[in-house]
Amino acid sequence: MAHFLRKVAIIGLIAVNSPVHGNKPAETTLPQTVRHAVETAQASARNAAGSLTAAREAAEILAGLDPAMRERILNTAMTTATAKPTTR
């Protein structure tokens, strides 16, 4: 009798957790949340790597310029970065 009750309990547990017979949806939100977090982290890592590569390439280009030209480019970049945008 105990063996029979154990089998019934196992079958009942499976049925309750089944998306067909139970109240649970087929996909729970936890795997979707984890997947979204991983995708966000990967996208952030790709963006950071791209930014670092661009910064390194810009530094190499600036290092190859003569000092006067480098100073003019850096001053122009600083002026552009600190300028307030105009509204139309």
C-alpha positions in Angstrom: 0.0 0.0 0.0 2.8 2.4 0.8 4.4 1.7 -2.6 1.1 2.5 -4.3 0.7 5.8 -2.4 4.2 6.8 -3.2 3.6 6.2 -6.9 0.3 8.2 -6.7 2.1 11.1 -5.0 4.8 11.2 -7.6 2.3 11.1 -10.4 0.3 13.9 -8.7 3.4 16.0 -8.3 4.3 15.6 -11.9 0.7 16.5 -12.9 0.6 19.6 -10.7 3.9 20.9 -12.2 2.9 20.0 -15.8 2.0 23.0 -18.0 -0.8 20.8 -19.5 -2.6 19.8 -16.3 -1.4 22.4 -13.8 -1.7 26.1 -13.4 1.8 26.9 -14.4 2.5 28.5 -17.8 4.7 26.6 -20.3 7.6 29.0 -19.8 8.3 30.6 -16.5 9.7 34.1 -16.2 12.9 33.1 -14.5 14.7 31.7 -17.6 13.5 34.7 -19.6 14.9 37.0 -17.0 18.2 35.2 -16.8 18.4 35.2 -20.6 17.7 38.9 -20.8 20.3 39.7 -18.1 22.9 37.6 -20.0 22.1 39.3 -23.3 22.3 42.7 -21.7 25.7 41.9 -20.1 27.0 40.6 -23.4 25.8 43.7 -25.3 27.4 46.0 -22.7 30.7 44.0 -23.0 30.6 44.3 -26.8 30.0 48.1 -26.5 32.8 48.6 -24.0 35.2 46.6 -26.2 34.2 48.6 -29.2 34.7 51.9 -27.3 38.1 50.8 -26.1 39.2 49.8 -29.5 38.1 53.1 -31.0 39.9 55.0 -28.2 43.1 53.1 -28.8 42.9 53.7 -32.5 42.3 57.4 -32.0 45.3 57.6 -29.6 47.5 55.9 -32.1 46.4 58.4 -34.8 47.0 61.3 -32.5 50.4 60.0 -31.5 51.5 60.0 -35.1 50.6 63.6 -35.7 52.9 66.6 -35.2 52.3 68.4 -31.9 50.7 71.5 -33.4 48.1 69.5 -35.4 47.4 67.3 -32.3 46.8 70.4 -30.2 44.4 71.9 -32.8 42.4 68.7 -33.0 42.2 68.2 -29.2 41.1 71.9 -28.8 38.4 71.5 -31.4 37.2 68.2 -29.8 37.1 69.8 -26.4 35.2 72.9 -27.7 32.7 70.6 -29.5 32.2 68.4 -26.4 31.5 71.3 -24.1 29.4 73.4 -26.4 25.7 73.5 -25.6 23.4 72.1 -28.3 21.2 74.6 -30.1 17.5 74.1 -30.2 15.4 74.8 -33.3 
